[in-house]
Amino acid sequence: MKKLITIAAVAIIGALLAFVLVPENKPAPAFSLSDLQGKPVSNADLQGKVSFINFWFPSCPGCVSEMPKVIKMSKDYQGKDFQVLGIAQPIDPLESVNQYVKEYGLPFTVMFDADKAAAQAFGTQVYPTSFLINKKGEILKTFVGEPDFAALYQEIDKELAK
């Protein structure tokens, strides 16, 4: 009888810990920026699409290293309910961001976070940092540094299938 009670207690404690430690998806923080063409972009634009938000800047070695993969991912999911949003940080001037976007042909929306308001809202401190957002505008996963793109594609496919 004691063994049964112990097993039941362990199961209940385990279930409670899982409930507490596995948070529900939190909504993406509110942000509002203009893209490089002046079009406003905000978290309202996240609704109905799986989104990959990438905080970066042109002179960041890790950002430059992952950017070809982010570009490829954007092209691979073109025409689906998926979008990449690049939020450039003001570590480099706007002119450098514009030059990088033009030189490498970034095929996705890029914004310049001049006052770092979006970065502060998302809590980024290290770059690159990216967020995978579901169609409801909720953060599914945070990536500090370059993500495992094979695993990321699987997660995107899973979300797109919902």
Phi, psi and chi 1 to 4 in degrees:
 res  aa     phi    psi   chi1   chi2   chi3   chi4
   1 MET       -  -42.0 -175.0   67.6  168.1      -
   2 LYS   -61.6  -39.0  -78.4 -175.6  177.1 -178.3
   3 LYS   -63.6  -40.7 -169.6  174.7 -174.0  178.5
   4 LEU   -64.9  -42.0 -173.4   58.3      -      -
   5 ILE   -65.6  -41.3  -68.3  171.6      -      -
   6 THR   -62.4  -45.1  -57.2      -      -      -
   7 ILE   -62.8  -42.7  -68.5  171.5      -      -
   8 ALA   -64.0  -42.3      -      -      -      -
   9 ALA   -63.4  -43.4      -      -      -      -
  10 VAL   -62.8  -41.8  168.2      -      -      -
  11 ALA   -63.5  -42.8      -      -      -      -
  12 ILE   -65.5  -45.0  -69.7  169.9      -      -
  13 ILE   -62.5  -43.1  -70.1  169.5      -      -
  14 GLY   -60.5  -42.6      -      -      -      -
  15 ALA   -64.9  -41.6      -      -      -      -
  16 LEU   -64.5  -42.3  -72.6  172.4      -      -
  17 LEU   -63.3  -42.2  -79.1  173.9      -      -
  18 ALA   -61.6  -40.7      -      -      -      -
  19 PHE   -64.5  -40.8  180.0   74.4      -      -
  20 VAL   -76.9  -41.3  171.7      -      -      -
  21 LEU   -84.2  -19.0  -63.7  177.0      -      -
  22 VAL  -101.8   93.4  179.2      -      -      -
  23 PRO   -70.7  153.5   26.4  -31.6      -      -
  24 GLU   -72.8  158.6  -70.4 -161.4   23.4      -
  25 ASN   -63.2  129.4  -62.5  -27.0      -      -
  26 LYS   -91.2  144.1  -66.2  179.8 -177.9  176.3
  27 PRO   -61.8  145.0  -15.9   25.0      -      -
  28 ALA   -62.0  142.5      -      -      -      -
  29 PRO   -61.4  152.8  -15.2   24.1      -      -
  30 ALA   -68.0  134.2      -      -      -      -
  31 PHE  -147.9  155.2   71.1   94.2      -      -
  32 SER  -150.3  114.7 -178.5      -      -      -
  33 LEU  -135.8  166.4  -63.8  167.5      -      -
  34 SER  -104.8  142.5  -67.2      -      -      -
  35 ASP   -74.5  178.9   69.7   11.7      -      -
  36 LEU   -66.8  -12.9  -62.3  179.7      -      -
  37 GLN   -98.4    1.6  -71.7   72.2   43.7      -
  38 GLY    92.7    0.7      -      -      -      -
  39 LYS   -78.0  131.2  178.4 -174.9  168.4 -144.6
  40 PRO   -69.0  141.0   15.3  -18.6      -      -
  41 VAL  -134.0  134.2  179.6      -      -      -
  42 SER  -144.3  179.7   71.8      -      -      -
  43 ASN   -65.9  -16.1   53.6  -40.4      -      -
  44 ALA   -62.7  -27.1      -      -      -      -
  45 ASP   -74.5   -4.7  -65.7  -63.6      -      -
  46 LEU   -84.0  -20.3  -56.9  176.1      -      -
  47 GLN   -64.0  131.5  -62.0  -60.6  -45.0      -
  48 GLY    84.3   -1.0      -      -      -      -
  49 LYS  -133.2  145.4  -70.3 -173.3  175.6 -173.1
  50 VAL   -77.0  131.2  176.1      -      -      -
  51 SER  -126.0  143.9  -58.1      -      -      -
  52 PHE  -118.5  109.4 -177.2   79.2      -      -
  53 ILE  -100.4  121.6  -59.3  177.5      -      -
  54 ASN  -115.7  115.6  179.4 -111.0      -      -
  55 PHE   -91.2  126.5  -73.0   83.4      -      -
  56 TRP  -156.8  175.9   69.1  -73.6      -      -
  57 PHE  -156.9  151.3   57.4   94.3      -      -
  58 PRO   -60.0  -31.3  -25.2   34.2      -      -
  59 SER   -92.3    7.5   64.3      -      -      -
  60 CYS   -82.5  115.9  160.9      -      -      -
  61 PRO   -57.4  -43.1  -23.7   33.0      -      -
  62 GLY   -66.2  -36.5      -      -      -      -
  63 CYS   -64.9  -44.7  -55.5      -      -      -
  64 VAL   -65.5  -37.0  170.7      -      -      -
  65 SER   -64.9  -41.7  171.3      -      -      -
  66 GLU   -85.1  -18.0   79.8  171.2    1.3      -
  67 MET   -57.4  -41.2 -167.5   55.7   73.7      -
  68 PRO   -58.7  -33.7  -24.7   33.8      -      -
  69 LYS   -73.3  -35.3  -63.7  168.1 -166.4  152.9
  70 VAL   -67.5  -41.9  174.8      -      -      -
  71 ILE   -60.6  -46.2  -68.4  168.5      -      -
  72 LYS   -61.3  -43.3 -179.5 -179.5 -177.9  -35.6
  73 MET   -61.6  -42.6  179.0  175.0   62.3      -
  74 SER   -59.6  -43.0  177.2      -      -      -
  75 LYS   -70.5  -38.9  -70.1  177.9  178.8  178.2
  76 ASP   -62.3  -31.9  -72.5  -13.4      -      -
  77 TYR  -103.7   11.3  -74.3  100.4      -      -
  78 GLN   -58.8  136.6 -168.0  170.9   15.3      -
  79 GLY    87.9   -1.6      -      -      -      -
  80 LYS  -109.4  172.9  -62.1 -172.3  176.5  165.9
  81 ASP   -77.6   59.7  -71.9  -27.7      -      -
  82 PHE  -140.5  144.4  176.5   80.5      -      -
  83 GLN  -146.0  149.2   64.9 -176.9  -20.0      -
  84 VAL  -108.4  133.6  172.0      -      -      -
  85 LEU  -121.6  121.8  -60.6  174.9      -      -
  86 GLY  -100.0  127.5      -      -      -      -
  87 ILE  -116.9  101.6  -58.3 -179.1      -      -
  88 ALA   -77.7  135.4      -      -      -      -
  89 GLN   -90.0  151.3  -65.7  -55.3  -69.9      -
  90 PRO   -80.3   28.5   30.6  -35.8      -      -
  91 ILE   -69.1  -36.3  -73.2  105.8      -      -
  92 ASP  -106.7  151.5  -66.8  -32.0      -      -
  93 PRO   -69.7  160.5   20.8  -27.3      -      -
  94 LEU   -54.0  -38.2  177.7   57.7      -      -
  95 GLU   -59.4  -39.9  -61.4   77.8   35.7      -
  96 SER   -65.6  -39.6  -64.5      -      -      -
  97 VAL   -64.0  -48.2  173.5      -      -      -
  98 ASN   -58.4  -43.3  -80.3  -41.3      -      -
  99 GLN   -62.8  -43.9  178.2   60.5   34.3      -
 100 TYR   -62.9  -47.4 -172.0   94.3      -      -
 101 VAL   -58.9  -43.3  168.1      -      -      -
 102 LYS   -68.2  -47.7 -176.1  177.9  176.6 -176.9
 103 GLU   -62.9  -40.0 -175.2  175.0  -27.0      -
 104 TYR  -100.1   -0.1  -66.6   96.6      -      -
 105 GLY    60.2   48.2      -      -      -      -
 106 LEU   -59.1  119.8  -86.8   55.0      -      -
 107 PRO   -90.3   22.3   33.9  -35.4      -      -
 108 PHE  -135.2  169.3   49.3   83.2      -      -
 109 THR   -67.0  129.4  -59.9      -      -      -
 110 VAL  -122.9  134.3  175.6      -      -      -
 111 MET  -121.3  158.9  -63.3  152.6  -81.8      -
 112 PHE  -114.1  118.2 -173.4   69.2      -      -
 113 ASP   -90.7   67.8 -168.0   12.6      -      -
 114 ALA   -52.3  -40.8      -      -      -      -
 115 ASP  -103.7   10.2   59.6    2.7      -      -
 116 LYS    60.3   23.4  -72.4 -171.9  137.3 -170.3
 117 ALA   -64.5  -42.7      -      -      -      -
 118 ALA   -66.9  -42.5      -      -      -      -
 119 ALA   -60.6  -41.5      -      -      -      -
 120 GLN   -66.5  -41.4  -71.8  173.3  -12.2      -
 121 ALA   -60.7  -40.0      -      -      -      -
 122 PHE   -85.0  -13.0  -82.3   84.7      -      -
 123 GLY    77.7   27.2      -      -      -      -
 124 THR   -77.6  142.8   64.8      -      -      -
 125 GLN  -136.3  -22.1  -63.4  178.4    5.9      -
 126 VAL  -123.4  145.3  177.7      -      -      -
 127 TYR  -126.9  142.9  -57.8   99.2      -      -
 128 PRO   -77.1  148.3   29.8  -34.4      -      -
 129 THR  -131.0  134.9  -64.9      -      -      -
 130 SER  -132.7  158.0  -57.3      -      -      -
 131 PHE  -131.4  133.5  -61.7   86.4      -      -
 132 LEU   -98.8  124.3 -177.6   62.2      -      -
 133 ILE  -117.7  135.9  -46.4  -75.1      -      -
 134 ASN   -81.6  179.6   67.9   16.3      -      -
 135 LYS   -67.0  -16.0  -68.0  178.0 -176.5  179.8
 136 LYS   -91.2    1.2  -65.2 -175.6 -124.0  171.0
 137 GLY    82.9   22.9      -      -      -      -
 138 GLU  -104.9  141.3  -59.5  166.9  -29.5      -
 139 ILE   -73.1  122.1  -63.5  174.4      -      -
 140 LEU   -92.4  -39.7  -64.3  173.5      -      -
 141 LYS  -156.1  146.6 -159.2  157.3 -161.2 -178.5
 142 THR  -114.8  135.1  -58.3      -      -      -
 143 PHE  -119.4  116.5  -55.0   92.7      -      -
 144 VAL  -101.6  117.0  177.6      -      -      -
 145 GLY    90.2 -173.6      -      -      -      -
 146 GLU   -73.5  127.7 -175.4  173.7  -45.9      -
 147 PRO   -72.7  163.4    9.7   -7.3      -      -
 148 ASP   -77.7  102.6  172.5  -13.3      -      -
 149 PHE   -65.9  -31.2  -81.1   88.7      -      -
 150 ALA   -63.8  -45.0      -      -      -      -
 151 ALA   -67.7  -37.8      -      -      -      -
 152 LEU   -62.8  -43.7  176.0   56.6      -      -
 153 TYR   -58.5  -41.3  -87.7   55.9      -      -
 154 GLN   -62.2  -41.9  -70.5  176.8  -13.1      -
 155 GLU   -66.6  -40.1  -69.1 -176.6   56.3      -
 156 ILE   -62.7  -47.0  -67.1  166.7      -      -
 157 ASP   -58.0  -42.5  -69.9  -17.8      -      -
 158 LYS   -61.7  -43.7 -175.8  173.8  121.4 -175.5
 159 GLU   -69.8  -38.4  -75.9  -56.3  -49.6      -
 160 LEU   -65.3  -29.1  -73.1  172.0      -      -
 161 ALA   -74.6  -14.8      -      -      -      -
 162 LYS   -77.0      -  -70.2 -178.2  179.0  177.7
